[in-house]
Amino acid sequence: MAAASGNQLTESRTHFAHPQHPLLKTQYGGGERQPSSRHVCRICGTRVVASAGYRCDHCDFDIHEACADFFPEKMITPPPNFFGHPWSHNLALRQVTAADGSWPCTLCRGPFQHGHLAYCCGARRCGFAAHPLCTMLPGEIRSPLHRKHALTHTELIPSRLTSGPCKPAEMARVCSICRRDCSTVRTRHYRCASCMFVLHIGGCVSGVPPPPAPDGEDQGSSGPDGARGSCGGAAAAPAPAVARFLVVVAEQQLAADFPAANGMVAVINALQASLSSND
């Protein structure tokens, strides 16, 4: 059990993300005069540094104050501008455990980290699960990597599921940054409908190609009963890449009305502090 690298205050609160114990408000360290915090927010997956948060010393559990206030326990979909889950199923934010297996995030295809939280759909055979940060991704962006046109979210369809003379997967199935062939799995991207310019939602959408998958790892595996994107995975989630992209979207105003939701600015500021501590 590690002590918080910051000042613990007298204020405490209960939170659905950790109902076992009250969480003590903490001002986490960071900057030139204090050591950077080594604690990671269990909601967004980035380091809690130079900002306020809540901590359980007994369980070594930390969350940003901004994330605690912004992400709801239950999300009724589809909310405004959330492209990822267009069905009328509710999503619940719950902790990922080893018993959940090892299936990727439906949106960025990155793994979940045990002990962190994910939005999961309880509908049978839906199998939707996403990192909380990924639910902040806008449906349409203006990318500095492709200034000609707006890029919209889409899901590329594997070529084996298409037929006829014009196959969507053959029109734009290769990421324009890392050149990875994405036609073998259902994977989500931002794409220009005019130029067929494609960016992965994970690393490439922020200009940083994702690392190659370990030998033998199948990133296109299906969940139980054929459902895609069930919670699980022991590897660290690709939070910094998605966080970096969200910060760029906010700073450069690459998406309309972003950040506009109540509390989103505070989350962006927390992400910026975490990313700055890694520079």
Summary of the structure (lengths in Angstrom):
residues: 279
radius of gyration: 18.9
end to end distance: 26.8
largest distance: 66.9
contacts: 895
relative contact order: 0.17
helix: 20%
strand: 24%
